[in-house]
Amino acid sequence: MAPQLEVPNMDSLAAMEVEVVAGEEPWVTTVRAVADDGLIAEITWDQVAASVAFTLLRADQMLVRIERESMVIVRVFSSKVGVHFDAELASGDLGGTLTIDIGPTVVVRDPLLLR
């Protein structure tokens, strides 16, 4: 079993321009942010499974879905652009940080997709 995933404090999320949706299980949470162009970025984490799923939507249509396991930390914070998500992976020879910036639009950087 993977070590428990470190996730943001719910009080800090409440102070940001994001929607927080609790999952059916208390260790699953989804955070949703909307870019100025209407794109919707969702990041869902499962603390027990140490997994993260990122979904990019336009209205109700899914455009992109990225799923990662063996995650160690998720960060959500306000940035000069808007909202910033980080999800850090550490598993054997694999490592890196999935980053998502939500502001005028949604910008995704995933080092695993570059390989």
N, C-alpha and C positions, 0 to 999 in steps of 0.2 A: 504494500500500500504506500502511496506517495505521502510525503510529509504535508501537513496542513498548509494551505495557501494563505499567505499574509495579504489582507485586503484592507481597503479604506475604512475609516471610522464612519459610521452612519451619521453622526453629528456634522462632520465636515462635508458630507455629501448634501445634507439638508440645506447648507448655506450656499450651494452652487445652483446654477441654472441647468439642472438635470432632473429627470424623473427617475425615481428609485422604485423598483417593483420587487417585492419579496417573492421568492419562489414558494412552491408547495412545501419544500423542505427548508428549515431555517438557515441552512448553510448555503443556499442557492440565492443569488441576487442578480437582478438585471438593472443596469444603469443606461438610460436613454438620453441622448442629446440631439437637438435639431440644428442643422447648419442654416445659415442665412438663405441658401439656395433651395431649402426644403429637404435636402437629404437627411436621413435619420440614421444615426450611428447607435448601435446597441452593443454593450459588452455584458456578457453573462458569465459569472464565475460560480464554481462549485468548490467551496473550501475543502470539503472532505476528499473529493476526487483530484484536487489540485489541477482543475481544468478551466479553460477559458474559451468562450466562443464569441467572436465578433461578427455582427451582421450589419450590412449596409442596405438600407431600404430607400425606395422612392415611393411614397404613399404606402400601399400595401404590397408592393412588388419587391422581392428580395433580389438585390443586385450582386452581392458578394457575401460569402460566409467563410470564415476562417476559424478552424478549431485547433486548439493546442492542449496537450496534456503535459504533465511534469512541470507545471508552472510553479514559481516560487513566490512571486509578489505581483500584485495589481495595484496601480496607483491611478487616482483620478484627481485632477486639480485644475484650477483656473489658470489660464495662461494669457499672454498678451493677445493671442489670436482668439481665444474663447475657452473651450474646454479641451483638456488633454488627457488621453488614456495611455497608460503604459502597462504592458503585461510582459513580465520577464520569465524566460524559459531557461532551465538548467537541467540537462539530462545527458549524462555521459559526454560524448563528443559534441553534442548539440548545445547551442546556447544563443542567446540574443534577446532582443526586446522588440516586441510588436508595439508600434506607436501609432496613435490615431489622434489627429488634430481636427477639432470641429470648430469652425469659425465661418468665414464666407462660404466655404465648401468643406468637404471631408477629405483629408489627406491621410493615406495609410502607408506606413513603412513597415515592411516585414522582411527581415534578413533571410528567413528560410525560403521565401519565394524567389530570392535572387540566386540561389544555388542551382 
